[in-house]
Amino acid sequence: MPPKRKRSANDENAEDEPNKRYAYLKPQVRRVPEKTIKAKWTTLPEPVQEKVREMFQALERPVIMRQPNEKKRIEAQSAVQAVVRNLGKRLPRMPFPPITKDSNFDYESALDEHRTLEANLATITDSTDLLKAEIAKEEALLASERRELQDMDKNAKRAEAERKRQMKNEHPILRQLDALPRDSSSAEFTLVNTKPSQASLDELDTDFDIQRLMKQLHGHLQSMQTNTAPLSGLRDAITRSQAALDLFNGSND
């Protein structure tokens, strides 16, 4: 006869794998201190005790019918009845948890309550999974916004550094204009210190960039004047044409 193969942890995990897909209640042993039992547990009311006795009697039949021999059935019945009588005598003095209900000793009611609890457990589990997914989504969004904030901070620092660099290369006259006070509440344009400064004019005469800019402006003005020269007599021509049209319309009337 071949030796029996030992059950490994993988075999047990394989058997438990189908059960992991569903939420189910698992029996659990809870150890209650004797001090708590004496202080909070109480005996059952008489109607509930009667249900417990009926449950004890209902347990006799499957135990007796399990025995194929008549003699063993009688022996099993005697043993079970002795245990039931002993439990029945001790039942009025047995302490039970304060949350004990009549349905705890009704098999069908216990099954219904078990199904209800499993359904509630499945609902809570699904809700927990949804909340975890939402939390992960919000955390990812928060991380993305933090990265964007860091990029904006870097861009702002880079822009500030570029502005300072450009200010170092700025022309002295533009610096003087930037230093002029500005009143944002006033809509009028006011020139401050309009008295010509000989020092500023001397700087313009000796500044090569300003001279080059003035030459470009002068060239643009001459080009504009040349382009608009053919239009100088256009106004007089329009006036004469309008007068001729008025005379023509008057003669027709």
NUMI-313307 format. One line per 10 residues: their letters; for each residue x, z, y of C-alpha. Coordinates in steps of 0.2 Angstrom, whole numbers, plus 5000, padded with zeros to 4 digits. Each point is the difference from the previous one (the first is absolute). Example, Ala and Ser with C-alpha at 12.3 -4.5 7.8 and 13.67 -1.06 7.14 Angstrom:
as = 5062 5039 4978  5006 4997 5017
END
This chain:
mppkrkrsan = 5000 5000 5000  5008 4995 5017  5003 5014 5012  4988 5002 5014  5006 4993 5017  5001 5013 5013  4989 4997 5016  5011 4996 5015  4996 5003 5018  4998 4981 5002
denaedepnk = 4986 5000 4987  4991 5014 5009  5002 4991 5017  4994 4984 4992  4984 5009 4993  4997 5008 5017  5002 4984 5010  4982 4994 4998  4994 5016 5007  5011 4999 5015
ryaylkpqvr = 4989 4986 5007  4985 5011 5002  4997 5017 5008  4995 5013 4987  4999 5019 4999  5014 5008 4989  4998 5017 4992  5011 5013 5008  5003 5018 4995  4999 5013 5015
rvpektikak = 5007 5017 4998  4989 5013 5009  5008 5017 5004  4991 5015 4992  4998 5008 5017  4990 4985 5006  4989 5000 4984  4996 5019 5003  4997 4998 5018  4990 4983 5002
wttlpepvqe = 4993 4995 4983  4983 5006 4994  4989 4999 4985  4987 4987 4997  4981 5002 5004  4989 5001 4985  4993 4982 5001  5018 4993 5000  5005 5012 4985  4985 4993 4990
kvremfqale = 5007 4982 5003  5017 5006 4994  4993 5007 4984  4991 4983 4997  5016 4991 5002  5008 5012 4988  4986 4996 4987  5002 4981 5003  5018 5001 4995  4996 5007 4983
rpvimrqpne = 4993 4983 4993  5015 4989 5003  5011 5013 4992  4989 5002 4985  4997 4981 4997  5018 4997 5000  5002 5008 4984  4996 4989 4985  4999 5014 4987  4984 5011 5001
kkrieaqsav = 5009 5016 4996  5012 4996 5014  4986 4997 5012  4993 5017 4996  5016 5008 5003  5003 4990 5016  4982 5005 5006  5003 5018 4997  5017 5000 5009  4992 4990 5015
qavvrnlgkr = 4985 5012 5001  5012 5015 5000  5009 4993 5015  4984 4995 5009  4993 5018 4997  5016 5008 5007  5001 4988 5015  4981 5004 5003  5003 5018 5000  5015 4999 5012
lprmpfppit = 4991 4987 5011  4991 5012 5012  5016 5008 5004  5011 4984 5002  5005 4997 5018  4998 4982 5006  5006 4991 5016  4988 5002 5015  4998 4981 5001  4993 5000 4982
kdsnfdyesa = 4983 4990 5000  4987 4997 4987  5005 4982 4998  5017 5005 4994  4992 5005 4983  4990 4984 4999  5009 4986 4992  4991 4986 5008  5000 5008 5017  5019 5003 4998
ldehrtlean = 5002 4981 4995  4990 4995 5015  5010 5011 5012  5016 4994 4992  4995 4982 5003  4996 5004 5018  5017 5009 5003  5009 4985 4993  4990 4988 5011  5005 5011 5015
latitdstdl = 5018 5000 4994  5000 4981 4999  4993 4999 5018  5012 5012 5007  5015 4991 4991  4994 4983 5007  4998 5008 5018  5018 5008 4998  5007 4983 4995  4992 4992 5015
lkaeiakeea = 5006 5013 5012  5018 4998 4993  4999 4981 5003  4994 5003 5018  5013 5013 5003  5013 4988 4993  4993 4986 5011  5000 5011 5016  5018 5006 4996  5006 4982 4999
llaserrelq = 4991 4995 5016  5008 5016 5008  5017 4994 4994  4997 4983 5007  4995 5006 5017  5015 5012 5000  5012 4985 4997  4991 4990 5014  5002 5015 5012  5019 5001 4996
dmdknakrae = 5001 4981 5003  4991 5002 5017  5012 5014 5004  5015 4990 4996  4993 4985 5010  4997 5011 5015  5017 5007 4999  5008 4983 4998  4989 4994 5015  5006 5015 5011
aerkrqmkne = 5018 4996 4996  4998 4982 5004  4991 5004 5017  5015 5012 5004  5012 4986 4995  4991 4988 5012  5000 5012 5014  5019 5002 4999  5001 4981 5003  4987 4999 5013
hpilrqldal = 5004 4993 5017  5002 5013 5014  4986 4993 5010  4988 5001 4986  5005 5018 4998  4996 5003 5018  4983 4992 4997  4997 5011 4984  5004 5015 5010  4986 4997 5013
prdsssaeft = 4985 5011 4999  4985 4993 4993  4982 5006 5003  4989 4994 4986  4984 5006 5010  5003 4988 5014  4995 4982 4998  5010 4994 5016  5017 4993 4999  5012 5010 5012
lvntkpsqas = 5018 4995 5004  5011 5016 5002  5014 4999 5011  4997 4982 5006  5015 5001 5013  5013 4987 4994  5015 5008 4993  5016 4991 5004  5009 5008 4985  4986 4992 4988
ldeldtdfdi = 5002 4983 5009  5018 5000 4998  4998 5004 4981  4989 4985 4999  5012 4989 5008  5014 5005 4988  4990 5001 4984  5002 4984 4990  4985 5003 4989  4989 5001 5016
qrlmkqlhgh = 5007 4985 5008  4997 4990 4984  4982 5006 4999  4997 4995 5018  5007 4983 4997  4988 4998 4985  4985 5006 5011  5005 4988 5014  5001 4985 4987  4983 5005 4994
lqsmqtntap = 4993 5000 5017  5007 4983 5004  4993 4993 4984  4983 5007 5004  5001 4993 5018  5005 4983 4993  4985 5000 4987  4987 5004 5013  5006 4988 5013  4989 4986 4994
lsglrdaitr = 4985 5011 5002  5003 5003 5018  4988 4987 5006  4987 5003 4987  4989 5011 5010  4999 4987 5014  4995 4987 4988  4987 5011 4992  4993 5003 5018  4999 4982 5004
sqaaldlfng = 4992 4996 4983  4987 5013 5003  4995 4993 5017  4999 4983 4993  4988 5006 4987  4989 5009 5012  4999 4984 5011  4995 4990 4985  4987 5012 4994  4993 5000 5018
snd = 4998 4982 5001  4991 4999 4984  4988 5013 5006
END
